[in-house]
Amino acid sequence: MRFKGMLLLALGAMPFAAHADWQPIPTSDRFVVTVGASVNGLSGQITYDDNHPALSGLTAVAIDVYRMTDSLRNELNSQVQQAAVESGFTFTGGSLFGDANLSLQPNGAGYLMARLSGLTYTGSARGTYRTGILRVNCTVSLHVRDIVATAQIGSATGGIPEESVGMTAVHSSNANCSSNLSWIPILGLLVDIYAEHAARDLTRQSVRDTIATMKDKLFFERDANAYAGLNRIVPADRVIPLPGGQSFAVGQWLHGQLAWILNNVNATIVMGDGAEIKHHYGQSTPEYNTFTGDVIRMNLVVGDVTLNIHMYEEISVMWQWRCTIRECGDIP
């Protein structure tokens, strides 16, 4: 996402390598939406970006998507922070990454079954471990992978009973120390705190909040114009041309069908982190000047209508030849 990209650019100003590289300088940043549909065997698609006046809310939608997993990330961060404090270490940060894959499946009795997968967490802390006369500097990490969270949504507009929420994952901890130590006490503490938070339902509460945020931000929480997230991505005036001079008023169709769709149709939504800007290391001239990354993808089938919504971020850059520690040569 843009925040990651700007951080990388800030770090790029630091002399951390003894050679010259290419540094990307952003020149534009936009969000692009492609909506494809097949209607009674006829297919078409449209593409537009946030330069359209009615689509100025795309940036807000992207920010909402990027923040949807905040609750789960904050809970996992708190576990590493707690272990660090109790061990005299310093928490150095945590990241929940990967494409969040949310599936919604109605069960025919007025409920939605939600399943969230695709995320991995890594958090770390560093400090000094002392035993006798030995002082060892260590960095420790908690890894939580293969996260699968489930919940039952009371109705498309209703709440999520806490007892219906579950989460499975594979967790592990490891240490990298200045001396050859394979185990230090904080590693066991990380595992114990992970289990303690699960027993106290703190992790389950964060999962519940994360799934509820996704549901509300995408489908039901309204902006100042009374539009929910997907209605902001596909405004009511969007029309897809079809073969034979026909057309499909996808915006009006989606606005009128959204609540019904959630109660009656399986939906799959994949949420990404947007575009990530990266440096180009070495002397070879970069042969590209754009970075792209998914924000959201949604696929659904309703009767004779198949709908695919794809929103992504596109950052254009110019390349700057940047010297680091030693003197640069000529620009290649």
N, C-alpha and C positions, 0 to 999 in steps of 0.2 A: 504494500500500500504506500501512499505518498509519504507517510510518516517514516516508514522504514527507509525509503529512498533518500529523504532529506537527512536522516541520521547518517547514512552511509556517506553522503557527500560531505557532511561535517567531519566525519572521521578521516575522509580523504585528504583533508587539509593537513593532517599530521604526517611527519616524515617517518614512515614505518618501514620503508623498503629502500634498498640501496640501488635503485635503478629508476628509469623513467617509465611512466605508464600513461594511458589515456583516461582522462577524467570526464564523465558525462555532465553536461550543464543543461538542465531542463529548459526547454523553450516553450513548451505547451503541455497542458494536462487536461484531458477530457474523458468523459464517460460516454460509451457507445452502447446502443441497444440494438440487437437484431431479434426480430420476432418472426418466426416461421409458422405456417399453419397449413394443414391439409384438411380440406372440407369436401366431403363427398367425393373423394378421389382427386380433387383439384388442389394443386399446391402453389404457394407463393410465399414471399417474405419481404419485409421492409427493414431498413437500417436507418437509424437517426442518432444524433448525439445531443449533448446537453446545451448546445448553442440555441436550440429551439426554446422560445420563451416559456412554453408550457412545461419544459423539462428542467428548469433551474433547480428542481428539488432532487435531481439525481445525486448530487454530491451529498445531500443529507441522507439519502437512502444508503449510499455507500458507507458513510460513517456509522449508520445504524447497524449495517451488516458487520462491519469490522468490530463493533463493540458487543455483539450478541453473546460472545463467549466470555465476557468479562467476569461474570459471577463464578464460573468454574475455575478460570485462571486465578482469580483472587483467592479462592479457597485453597488451591494447591500451593500458591505462593505462601499463604499463611502457615502451612505445614512446615515448609522449609525454613521460614523465618523463625518459627517456634523452636525448631531443632537447633538453629544457629544461636539463638539467644541463650538457650539452656546449656550450650556447649562452649560459650564464649567465642563463637565464630561470627562472621559478618555475612549477612545475606547479600548476594551479588546479583540477583535477578532471576526471573523465571519467564518462560515462554510457552504458550499453548499454540501450536501451529498445525498446519494441515488444512485440507478442505473439509469443512463441516458438512456432512451429508445427512440431511433430515428427510425422513420419509413419513408421510401421514397416511394412515389407512383407516377409513370408517369401518366400524364393525356392524353396522346395520341397526344398532340399538341406541343411536343418538350419541355415540362416543367416538372419539378419534384415538387411535393408537399411534404414538409418536416414537420414532427410533432415531437416535443421533449417533453417528459414527464418523471415523476419519480423522480424529484428533490425537495428538501426542503432546505430552508435557515434559519439559526439562527445566529444573530449577537447581541453583547452585549456591554454595556458601564457601568462604575460605577463612582460614584461621590457623592457629598454632596449637598442636597437640603436645602435651608435656607428659612424660612418664619417666620418673627418676631424674637423671641428669640429661635425658634426651629431649630436645626441642625439635619438632618436625613441622614444617609448613605444609598445609594440605588444602586442596580444593575438593569439596565433596559435591555430589550431584544426586538428585532424585529424578528417576525416569519413570513416567507413566505412559504406557503405550497400549495400543489396541483398545482404546476407550470405546465402550458401547453403552449408551444411556437410553433408557426406555421410560415412557410415561403414558398414562391414560388421561386424555383431555376430556373433561366432563361433557362438553359439547364444543362445537366450533367456536362459540363465544364464551365458554365457561372456564372454570378454573381447573387446576390439576390436583387431585387428591394426593397428599404426600405419600400415603401408603402404596400408591400405584407406581411410584418412582423407583427405578433400580439402575445400578451402574456396575459394570464389570470392566476390569482392566488388568494389565500385567504391570507390576511395579517392581523396581529394583533401585539399588543405590550403589555408588562406587566412590572410591577416593583416589586422588592423584597426589602423592606426597613427595617431599624432597628427599626422603629416605625410603628404603625398600620396606614399606608397611602395606600389608594387604587388607588390614582391618583396623579401624579405630572406633571408639565408642559411639561417635555421632552417627555412624552408619546404622547401627542397631536402633538408635533413637529415631532416625528418619522413618524406619519401617514401623516402629511402635506408634509414632504419632499418626502416620497414615491410617493404621488400624484403629486408633483411638477416635480420630475424626469420623471414620466410617461408622463406628459403634454409636457415636453421639449424633448421627444423622446430619452432620455438618456438610459432608460431601453430597449427600442425597438432596439436601436443601439447595445447594448451589446448582445441581443438575436440574432440579425443578425450576429454579429461577431462569436458567439458561434456555430451556425449552419454552417456557412461558414467554420470554422475551422474543424469541424467534417467531412464535405464533402471533404475538400481538403486533410486533413491528412490521411484519410482512403482510398481515391480513386485516387487523382490526383497529389498531391504534391510528387515530386520524390526525392529519396535519391541519393547518389553518384553513385549508380549502376542503376539509372533510374527506381527504383522500388517504387510503391506506397505502402501505409500501408498494404492493404490486400495481395499484392504480396510478401511483406516481411514475412507475417505470413504463407502463403502457397507458398513456392518457386516453380519454374517451374519444378523441378525434382521430385516433390511429386507424387506418384502413389498409388492408393488404390486397393488392391487385391479384386476380386469379386469371388463368387462361380463358380465352373466349370472351374477353371483355367483362367478365364477372369480377366481383370484389367481396371481401369479407370484412365487416366492420368490427375488427378484433377488439378495439378499445371499448365500444359499447357492449359487446358480448361479454367481455371479461368483467366489466363493472357490474353488469346485471346478474352474472352467474357466480361470482366469487364465493359468496356464503353457501350457496347450494353445492358448488363443486367440493368444498371442504367437507361437507356432510355426506357426500355420495361417491366421490371419486378418489382413487389413490393418486397421491402427488409425491413427486421426488424433487427436492430442492438441494442444490449444492452451492455452498457459500465459500468464496475464496478471499484472498487478502489483497486483491488488486495488483497493480504493477509494482515490481521491485527493481529499482535502479541499481545497476552493478558497474563497477569499474572494469575496464578492459586492460588486463595486465600484459606487459611486453611491448615490443616495438611495432608489431604488425598493426596496420591501420584497420580500425573497426569497419566492417562492411554493413553495418546496420545503424539506424539512428532512432529507433523506437523500441520501447519496452511495453509489453502488454501483460495483463493478468486478469483472470476472472474475478468478478464481484459476486455474481449469482447466475445460476442456471436453473430453469424449472421446466419439467416435462410433464404433460398430463394428456389423457385421452378421455374425451367426453362424447360418447356416441360416435357420430361420424366426423367429429372434430379432433384433430391431433394438434397440440399447441406446444411450441418450444420457445422459451424466452431466454435470451442470453445477454447479460450486461457485463461489460468489461471496461477496464481502465486502460488508456493509451497515453503514454508519456513520450513526447518527442524530445530529443536531445541534440546538442552539438558537442563535438568532442574537442577537448583541450589537452594538448601535450603537456604533461606535468612532470617537473623534475622532483626528485626526492633528495636523498642524502648527497650523492655524488653529482658532479656537474653533468648536465645533459648534453647530448650531441645534437646534431641537426634533426629536425623533424623528419621522420621517414616518409 
